């Protein structure tokens, strides 16, 4: 098992492929990525094992925003850093990440650069 455990919670399966591709293409090939599409699946897996980083889609169906999903998942995340990801950062609830309870909010369009900046290099 890899040292760095990442959980991606996003109902868009294309985002799963993109995220995995970024990691495989050298952002950090040592990280182990687990992807789920539903909040209940995320809670189940968080009950089974710990993660270092959790990336949570802001608009995870059927919920309207992370204001609904974060309180449901937060008790299960342990010490993981929680990052919200969104394709639109204009929503008022995303303007101040600390108000939402996440460590940071990232634009989905910038994920490759984000992963490069926050993940340690492979093999370190």
N, C-alpha and C positions, 0 to 999 in steps of 0.2 A: 504494500500500500504506500502511496506517495505521502510525503510529509505534509504537503499543502492540500487541504480539502476544500473544494469550492462547490457550493450548491447554487444552481440557477433555477429560479422559480419564474417561469414565463409561459403563457399559454400559446405563444407563437413558436411553432416548431422550427421555423426558419431561424429564429434567434438562437435556438439550441445549436443548430448546425454552424452558424456564424461564430458563436462563442467557442465551440469546440475547435473550429478551424483556426481561429486566432491562437489558441493554446498550442495546437499541433504545429503551426507554422513558426514556432520559435518564441512566442511571447513568453511562455513557460511550459515546456513539454513535460516537466516533472509534476505539474499540478494534476490532481485527480478531479475531474469535473463530473458532477451528478446533475442531471437535468430532470425537472418535473414540470408538469403543466397545470397541476391543480394544487390548491392550498392544502387540502387534506392529505395528499400524497407527500407534500413537503413535511407536514407535521409527523406523519408516520415515519419517514426516514430520519428526521431529526430526533425522534424517540429511539432510534436504533444506533445512531452514531453521531459524533461531533463533527462540526465543520468549522473552518477558520474564517471563511468568507461566505456571505449569503448575498446574492444579487436578486432583488425582488422587483418584478415588473410593477409599475405604478397602477396599471389598469388591468389587473388580473381578473379575467372573467370568472364568475358573474358579478364581481364586486366593482364598485365605481372608482375606487382609488385605494392607495395604500393606507389611507386613514381607516379603512375597514379591515384590510388584511394584516397590517402590522400588529395591531393588538392581539389578533388571533395566533400569530406565529411567534411573536417575541418571547413568550414564556419558554419556548422550546429551543431557542437559539444558543443558549449558554453564553459563552464568551465570544461568540463569532461577531465579526464586524458585519453590519448590515448596510448594504448599499441599495438605494432605490435606482431603478433605471427607467427611463421614459423617453419616448420619441418627441415629447413636447414638454419643455421645462417652464412653460408659461403659466401653468396652473398655480394659483395662489398658495396652495398647500405645499408646493415644492420649492417655494422661494426661500424658506428657512428650514433647512434639513433638521435642525435640532428640535424644532416644533413638532416634526413628524416622528421623531425618535430614531431616525436612521443616522448612520455615521456620515453619509454624504449622498448626494443625488447626482447621477450622471446621465448624460444624453446618450441614448443608444447609438447614435451616429458616431460617437467618439469612443466606442468600447475598445477598439484595438489600442488606441493611445492610452486609454485609462488602464487597461490591463498591463501594458508595458510599464506604466509608471508606478503601479501599486504592487505588482508581483515581483518577488525576487527572481533573478535570472535562473534559468534551469541549471541544476547541479550545485546550487549554492546552499 
